[in-house]
Amino acid sequence: MSASAEAPASPSRKRSAKRSVVRSLLRLWPYVRPVRGRVFGAAAVAIVAASMGLVMPLVLKWIVDGPVADGDTAGIWFGGGVLLAVGLLETLLFGLRRWMVARPLAGVEAAMRASLYRHLQRLPVAFHDRWATGQLLSRGTGDLQLLRMFLAFGLTFLIVNSATIVIGCGVLIAQDWTLGLVLIAPVLPLIVTCVVFEAKFSVAARRAQDQMGDLTTVVEESILGIRVIKGFGRHRSQARAFHDLSRRLLDTEVRKAKLLASIWMVILCLPELFLGVALMLGVAQVADGDLTAGTLVAFMTTAMVLRWPVESIGFLLALSNEAATATNRFFEVMDAEVPPEPTARPAAPERRGGPDGPREQNGARVGGLRFDDVVFRYPDAAPGTPPVLDGVDLHVRPGETMALVGGTGSGKTTLLGLVPRLYELTSGRITLDGVDIAALPRHRVRERVATAFEEPTLFSATVRENVLMGAETVGDEALERALRVSQAYDFVHALPEGPLTEVGEQGLSLSGGQRQRLALARAVVGRPPFLVLDDPLSALDVHTEARVEAALREVLADTTALVVAHRPSTVQLADRVALLSGGRIVAVGTHVELLHGNAEYRHLMTGERADEPAPDVPPDGPDAPDRRRTTEVTAR
């Protein structure tokens, strides 16, 4: 298990293109549009609330130049009451803003998460082969939470504070244009500083979020692989790897903090400097009688009200950059295209047969499962790479069980994955009872083809729910039958709550053989017309394997099946055997025929060298099954 997880993030990093913050954030509009009334209404309320803060300096000017100058105590109390009322109104309006956006924006986050999940389910297996799970998890959790915070807080205050600064500058100039120009003077340097900050901070923000995805991947792998880590005593090396990634993320976050600190220093120092200059000039004007004390108080109070909107620029810019990065990361997944349904190759004219039954073409039956000149190359394979499968031709007759045998890396699992369209063919054709699978929607293909993989996957659900994923519409009778076929009935009913027992994440509370039997039950529960099994008995002991084989023979009698086999015992389930080598089917026959006549097959089944003479195996006859079992025992 590799703990250095920089590589898994590479697909996203290769696709990330430089986008302006505004262009990135505008991509959120389709999700915000349904609640735009509440969002913009909340922004309008917030602008009114912020304007209340600009009303207070005007009330203070009236109090100082009026009741205070005239010694009017009643007027002073009245002015204080007005200030209190304005403050309370401002508080109520900000509370109303928060109430208006809380639920709608939580709904936006939920809608985006649901869209991401739906899209991930529709994307091909090849996409998931390339992407680290932690990167996808971080996009569906942390990134979307960051976007919700930006929409609820950052976006609103970008609008509100910008409006407040514009209105406030107008108020300052209206009170005294010379002092107003002094306070507006640092605007240009601040804009230049913000542009430089945005360019640097966006790079650091992207790096931090990608590194968080890497860290999530390592944590996920460490938890799922905890038995391997403990079994090999690798907890210290994993901890070091985690520490290295954490340190890398820490360095990036410190870099972000330094950038944020630098812009805050500029944003705080420049306005304060010019504010001091304006105060000195204002005092001089009051002393000369060119400015009233109330006007100076109102001017300085207005300037103080504008401090928060100005000081928040750095924080809001940082939040906007992080939100833009999160948006880009979200749409890197959403922009991944779901492959269109490929066009079926033209077939020969049909003679008879329904849409789902065996057909005749040119006088020959073409039912069952047929591979016709199948070529497959992984989508992300380097140019010029030889295909994994190169011209596979194979026919599994209706109701026949075909064993698929081949050396490690020969492409057996890949070939099986093509049948339910987990991968799409590069060229060639696969037909089910004469119907090209490319002519059927993917869900129709998967309704007819059931699969069981060598590495069984169970979900955090009950045994019943896990098994019935293979056919949700069947009842308890079919469930019990499937459990009996897979020899899982006894151990399932021995669980605390029987089939209603939660098996936990990945089914790790069960043994490998138990998980494999439940996966097999899931494959056969719906009585599918086609079965694709990838070495389904590899984790079973000899006695359980024999019982499962006996029960499977009844199921396979009415099913067209392709079974990857690595052991002679599994081969015994099959009517015929196909040998896959060099990306092609090089031999087809019974187990005895291939054992006698094919050196490569004999080597795979018995371990004998290719140059050793073939064993004296009698041909198939009435007692051939018994002879094959004897041959198997001898081979072992």
N, C-alpha and C positions, 0 to 999 in steps of 0.2 A: 504494500500500500504506500503510495507516494504521498508525502505530506506537503511537498512543495507545489502549491496550487496556482502558480502564475499561468501555466499553460491553459487550463480549462477556460479561462476568460477570453482567450484569443479570438474566438469567433465574433464576440461582441466588439472587441477592440478594433478588429480589422474593419468591421462595418461602420464604426462610429465616424461620422463626418462632421466637420466644423459647421456649426449652425449658430446663428445669433440667438441670444437669450429670448428675444421677443418671438422670433420665428418658431423656436422650440416650444415655447409656452402656448402659442396660438394653436398648436396641435391638440390641446386639451379642450378646445371649444366644443367639439361634438358631445363630449361628456358633460360639459357645464351648461350647454344650451337648454336642456330641460328645466334647469333651476335658475335660469338667468334672471328671471324677475326677482327672486328672493336675493340673489347675489348683488345685483345692481341696486336693488332697493336698500339692502343693508349698507352698501357703499354710500348711497345718498344720505341715509340716516347718519352715518359716521361723519360725513362732511358737515352736516348741520351741527352735529355734536362738537366737532372741532371748531366750528365757527363760533360756538358759544365762548370758547376760550379767547377769541379775538374781540368779543363784545366786552369782556371784563375790563380791558385797558381803557376803553371808551367810557365805561361807567366810572372808573377811577379818575379819569381826567375831569369828568363832571364834578365828582366829589371834591377833588383838590381845588379846582378853580372856582367851585361854587360854595357849597356848605362849609368846607374847611376854611376857605379864604374869608367867608362872611361870618364865621363863628356860628353857623346854624346847626345846632345839635340835632334837631329833628330831621334835618336834611341828611345829616351824616348817618343816622339810624336808618333812614329810608334807603339811602344808597347801599348800606350794608345788607339790608333785606333783599335788594335787587341782586347784589352779588351772590347771596346765598341761593336765591331762586335760580339764577343762571347756572350756578354750580350743580344744583340738584337736577336741573333739566339736562345738563350735559351728561351726568351720570346715568340718568334713565335712558337717554338716547343710546349711549354706548352699550348698556345692558340689552336694549331692544335689538341692536345690531347683532350682538352675539347670539341672541335667541333666533334671529331670522336665518342665520347661516349654519347653525350647528347641525341640525338634522339634514338639510339638503346636501351639504358637503360631505357628510358621512355617507349619504346615499351615492354621491359621485364616486367616492373611494370604493364602495361596495360594487358599483357598476363596473368600474375599471378592473377590479379584481376578478369579477365574474367573466368579463370579456377576455382577460388574460388566460384564465383557467380554460374557458371554452376553446380558445385558440390553441392552447398547448395540447388539448385533447385531439384537435384536428390535424395538427402538424405531423408529418411523417416520422417514422422511427429514426430515419437518417438524421433529422434535426436533433433529436434527443441524444443520438450517439455523439454528436459534436459538442453539445453544451453541458457544462457542469451543473449538477442539480442545485448547488449552492447559489450559483449566479441567477438561476430562475427563481429560487426562493427569495433572494434578496430583492428582486424586482417586484415580486408579488406581495411583499410585506413592508420592509423598510422604505423602499422608494415610494410606494403609494401612501404610506403614512406621512412622509415628507411632503408629498404633493397636497395632501389634505391640509396640513398645517400652513402651507404656502397660500392655498386658496382661501382658507378661513382667516388668516392673519396677514401674511405678507402681501397678497394682492390687494386686500382692502386698504391696508395702510400705505401701500405705494400710491394708490389713488387719493386717499384722504390726506396724506402728508404733502403730496405734490400740490393738491388744491389748497391746503392750508398755507404752504409757502408762497404760492402765487397771490392768494388773497391777503396774506400778512404783509407781503412786500408792497402791495397796493396801499394798504392801510398806513405803512411807514412813510411812503412817499407823500401820501395825502396829508399826514401830520407835519412833516418837514422834509422837503425833497432833498436838501443837502445832506442831512443825516441819513436819509433813506439810501441815497446813492453810496454813502460810505459803507453801509451794511451789505449792500448788494455787490460791492466790488469783488469779494472773494468767490463769486459764483463761477467765473471762468476757470480759475485754478482748481476748484473743486471738481468741475466737469472733467478736466484733463486727468486728474488723479483717479477719478472713478473709472474712466476708460482703461487706464493702465491696470488698475486693480481688477477689473472684470476679466481682462485677458489672462492674467496670471491665476486668478482664483478659480476660473472655470476649469483649467487644467488640473489644479490640485483637487478640486471637488470631484472630477471624473475619476481621478486616480484613487481617491479615498473610497468611493462607492464600489469600484471594481475590486479593490482590495478587501472590502467588507464581504463581497460575494465570494472571493477566494477563501476567506476565513470561515464563512458559513459552510463552504464545501468541505473543508478539513474537519470541522466539528461534526457535520453529518456523517462523513465517512468513518470518523473515529467512533461514533456512537453505534453505527450499524456494524462496524467491524471490531467491536470491543472484544469479542471472543478470540479473534486472531491476534489482536494486540496483546491481550493478557496471556494467550497461549504461547506466544513467542517472546514474552517479556519485553515488548517494544514500547512500553508506556513512556519510558524516558525519552526515546528518540522522537516519539509523537509529540511529547510535551515540548521538546526543543523546536521541532518544526512549527508547532503552534505558536511558540514564543517568537520565532523569527518572523512569522507573518504578522503577529500582533505588534511586534516592534516596527515593522515596515508601515503598518497602518498608523501606529502612534506617530512616527516621523512625519507622515503625510498630514495628520491632523494638527501637529505642531506647526507645520508649514502653513496650513490654513489659518491657524490662530495668529501667527506672526503677520501674515498678510492683512488679516482683519484688524490687528492691533495698529499696524502702520497707517491704514486708511482712517481708522478712528482718531489717531493722533492728529492727522492733518485736518479731519473734519471738525475736531474739537478746538484745535489751536487757532486755525485761521479765523473762524467766526468770533472767537473770544477776543482775539487781537483787535479786529476791526470794531467789535462791540465796545472795547475800552476806548478806542479812538473816538467813536461816536459819543460816548458818555462825556469825555473831556470836552469835546466841541459843544455838546448840549449844555453842559454846566456853564461854559463860557458865554453861550448865547443867553442863558437865563440871567447871568450876572450883568450882561449888557442890556437886558430888557428886551431883547429880540425874540425871546421865547418864554412862554409861561411855564411855571413849575408843573402845572397839571399836564401840559403837553409833553414835557420831558418825562414825567412819570408814566404817562400813557405810552410814549415811544419806547421807553426802556422795558416796560411790562410786555408790550407787544413783541419786542425782540426776545424776551425771555420765554414767551409762549412759543416762539418759533425755534427755540433751542432743541426741543425733542424731535420735531420733524427733521431738522437738519442733522442732528446727531444720529438719528436712526437710519440715515442713508446707507452707511456702511453695513449695518446688520441686514437691512432689507436687500441690498445688492448681493450680499453673500447668500441669503436665503433664496433669492431669485436664481442665482447661478446654480445652487444645489438643486432647486426645483427643475431648472432647465435640463440639468444633467440627468435627473431622475426621469424626466419626460423622455429624453433621448433613449435611455436604457429601456424604458417601458416599450417604446415604439420599435426598438431594435427587434424585439420578439414579435410584436404585433405586425410588423412589416414583413416578417418571414412568410413567404407565400405557401399556401396549401396547394400542393400539386393538383392541377386540373385532372379530371377523369381522362385517362388516355383513350385514344380512338382504337377501337377493336380492329384487328386485321380482318380483311374480308374472308369469309368462310365459304366452303363449297355449298352448293344448294342443298337444302334440307329435303329429305325424302319423307320422313315421318318423325313423330315424337313431339311431346309437349315441350313447353318452355323450360321445364325443370327435369325432364326425363331423358333417357338415352335416345340418341338420334342415329340416323343413317345418312352418310354422305357418300355419294358414288357407290352405293350398294354395300358399304362396310359400316358396321356398328362403331360409333365413336363415343360411346358412353364411358363413364368412369372419369378418371383424372388423367389428363394427357399434357405432357410438356412437348412443345413443338419448336425445335431450334432455339431454345431459350438461352439468351446471353444476358449476363448481369455484371455491371461494374458499379461500385459504390459512387454516389454523386460527387463526393469530395476527393475521389482518387486523383492522383497526379496524372497529367496528360501522358499518354503512352503506356500507362500501367496496364498489364494484361488483365482481362476480365476474370472475375472470380469463377464465373460459370461461362463456358464458351461452347455453345451449340448442344445443349442438353436435349436429348430426345428420349422420352419415356412414356409408357402407357400403363396405367394401373387400371385394370379392368373393373367393371361394375361389381361390387361386392368382394373384390379381391383385397388382400392385405399384402402390401409390398414393403419389404425391409430395405432400407437404404444404408449401405455400408461404405465406408471410406476412411482413409487415414486422417489423422488430426490436421485440421486446416484445409481439408479438401473441399469445403463449401456445403456440407450437409445441412447445417442449421440455416445457412443463407437460402438454400434451395427450398427448405420448408417454409421460411418466412415469406417467400414469394407467393405461396398459395393463398393465404388470407390477405394478401396485398399489404403486408407490413412494409415491404419494399416494392417499388415498381420496376418492371422489366426494363432493361436497356433495349432489348429487341426480342423478337420471338412471340410465342403465344402459349398461354395455359388455358385449358378448357375444363369445365366441370359438366359432365354429361353433354358434351358437344357445344356448350355455351362458353364463349370467350369471357374470362373474368373481367377483361377490360371493358366489356359491353354491359357489365352490371355495376350498379352503385356499390361502393365499398361495403356498406352495411348489409346489402343482400349477400355479398360474397361471404361475409363473416357470420351471417345467419346459417349458411349451409356448411361452413367449414369450422370445426372445433379444433382447438389446439391445446397441447400440454407441453410445457417446456421442461428441459432438464433441470433448470434452476427454478423451482416453483415459487411463485410470488403470492403471498396471502396478504390481506388487508386487515386493518384494525376494525374488525367486525366479527359477527358471530360465524360459527362454522356454517350454519345454514345459508347466511348471506354470501359467504365466500363461494360455496358450491353452486348456489343458484345464479351466480353471475353468468354461468354457462347457459341458462335458460330461465329467465325470470318468470315466465308464465306457467311453468309446471308446478305441480303440487308436491305434498309431502311424500306421496307414493313414489314419484320419480326420484325424489331426494334419497329415500331409503334404498331404492334399487341401485342408484349410483354409488352410495356408500358401500353396499354389499359387493358390487363389482370391483371396486378399488380396495376391498378388504379393509375399509376404514370404519365399518359399522360398529365393531366391538369397542375400539378405543374411543370413538366419538361418543358413544352412549355411556362410556365410563367417565367422561368428563363431568365436572360438577353440575352443569346445567345441560348436558347432552348437546344436541345440535345448536342450542341457543347460547353456548359458552363463547365468550369473547376470546379470540385467539391472540390478541395483542399485535403490536406493530411487526410486520414481516412474518408473523406466525412463529416468532422465535421461542415462544413457550412450548412449541412442539418439536419433536425430533425431525431430522431431515427426511426420514422415511415416511413419517406421518404427514408432513407437508406435501410430499410428492404424491401420496395417495389421495389427499384432498384435491390436489391439482388435477389428478386423473379423473376423480369423481366429477369435477367441474366440466371436464371435457366431454364426458359421456352422458351427463344428466339429461341433455335435451335430445338424445337419440339423433345426432346429426347424420346427414347422409355421407359426409366426408370427415375423416379424422386425420389430423396431422400430429404425430407424437414424436417428440425429440428425446429419445432414450428415457422413456417414462418410468423405468423400473431400476434405474442405476443405484438408488439409495436404499433398496430393499434387501433384506436378508434372503437367503436361498429359499427358506420355507414359505415366507410371505410372497416372494416372487412367484413361486410355483402356484400358489392359490390365486394370485391376481391373474396370472396367465390363463389358468383354467376358466376363470370368470370372464376374462376378456374375449376368449374365443367365441363365446355366445354373442357378445356385442359385435365383434368384428365380422361375424357371419353375415350380417345385414348392412355392413358399412364398407365403403371404399376407404381404405386407410393406407397412409404412407408413414412408416415408422423408422426413425433413425435407430440403428442397433449397433452396439459395440461388443455385445457378448453373444455367444452361440445360443444361450437360453432365450434371449429376446428374439433372435432370428427364427426360433421354432414357432413363433406366432404367425409367421408370414407364409403365404402361399408361394411367393417367389421372392428373389433377392436381386437388387440392382447394386452394382459396384460403381462408385463415383471416384474418378481419378483424373487429375489434370483438367478439371473443369468439365469433364464429359462422363457420360454413362458408357463404360467400356465393356460391361458384361451384364447379362440378365439371365437368371435361371433359378433353379431350386438350390437350396443350401447344399445338398449333396452333390449336385452337378458342378457347382462352382468350387466346392471344396476339392473335388476330384480333378477339375479341368482348368482352374485358374490359380496360378502361383501366388499372385498378389492377394487374392481373397484368402487363400489358405494361410498365408503369412499373417494377415490381420486376425483371423479366427483362431489360429493355433500357435502362432509365434514361430513357425518353421521358416527357415530361409527359403528364398525363392528357388534356389538350385537343388533343394532336397526333393526326392521323388514323392509323388502324390501317394497318400495312404490308400490302401485297398478298400474303397468304399463301394458297397453294392449299389446298383441303380435303384431308383424308386420303384416300389411295388406295393402290394397290399399291406405289407408290414413296414413300409418305409418310415412312418413316424417313430416306431420303436427303434429302427436302425439309426435314425438321425439322433435320437437321444443317446444311444450307445456311442455314436461317433463324438457327440458333444462331451460325454464323460471322459472318453479317451483323450480328446483334445485338451481338456482341463488337466 
